[in-house]
């Protein structure tokens, strides 16, 4: 076993542990913190794969900005342990179980395909700023349009939030 | 000044340089803290026409050490209603990003004789990472967790207010800071800290602050304001405003845990001054070729010390901002200015770069690392 894959398994264990904590912990602040842990693990995965730019952006955007806002809101509302009011719909549990096991099955299938001998990724994906710039802004490639569409989607979300916040209750 | 590539057992000096840099930079930053505290107190006293510390040691120089010993020996008070794990983790969580950020600080460019008359410039830096500046931005954005969690875990309303203020403030000013940093990256044409500093070699006019006049200068000013806010120093020290919040997020902390917050403030002050030096003020480069006989690290240290002086000066001069004024400054003034500077710099840069005749896109030079694959030409599919 190479040093790289030892590091991968340690990190993977940490990441899964933190991910379980996100849903299992009853304290909202702690589960938000566990999510920060997952983000940091993901970022290290990206770094290990040579996608340094993606890793750094993951750290800046998710761990550094979005999760801080999450924590901010949780602390501002001073949420304690949740009251058992989530199970109002009796169907939600079996549906959630079915959906998550289907997702797990898909992931395991994909993982088994990737792990099969001879299917390993040969070279680390290029993740430098230049490479991403070429991939995005090269006129010969279609990614720029999808990228701009995504940013329009985000803009719609922002406008929607403003509209909702401005609605008076009178 | 050429340094021979000393052979130390199976290793050469070049191989060991990152480790030497790690030990030196970490050591200097941690050991500088007492002197910084002393310096700040003396300078504040001078500005406020007081005497300042002058009892312990020559000119009061040992005062900070005495304070340190006092903090070590103080009782470690554990409030009863805390969230213990997070309460104890918070000072550590704040310290880790502050110290980890040293890893990409380019301190000096050493000219090393590789043997056979071949002289190479090797940067004195722990990790010469391709995305150094993004790594720094990531770490500074993680530093807020220490403050927020300290405030929340203390289970004290003043602490919580301090933590909330800190998270709001850091997010607001991080945007302006990132925009200013991106302007610097555009000017230098690299996200690698060493390359950024190397691109500023020459005279003062080659420093990023003087390039793209006045855009570089504007971005520098935005960065300098945002950097004071990021380190939670006066006049942006609302998370620990003693006139309103007792001591803010560290109200419930005593003994060494308080000392860690204290050290952290000075460590991040030094680190972020180092970043400002490297990004805008030429890093290790001398202001004029005639002064090149002074080694690079001396210039770097001089510039960082100048920034620390500015920090103290600003603290002594300006009153603390009101909270709404703080938010208005961040969102309504700094952010639009920083965005405008970024867009104008990008436009300027695109206009002066010759366009490719076929695609109409600006021609971008290939990265000059030989071991990297050459970028694909436009339209190559």
Interface residues (C-beta under 8 A of the other chain):
Chain A: X29 X30 X33 X36 X43 X52 X53 X56 X57 X59 X60 X63 X64 X65 X68 X69 X71 X72 X75 X76 X78 X126 X128 X129 X130 X131 X133 X134 X137 X138 X139 X140 X141
Chain B: X83 X86 X129 X130 X131 X134 X135 X137 X138 X139 X140 X141 X142 X144 X145 X148 X149 X151 X152 X160 X163 X164 X167 X168 X170 X171 X174 X178 X191 X359 X361 X364 X367 X372 X373 X375 X376 X378 X379 X380 X381
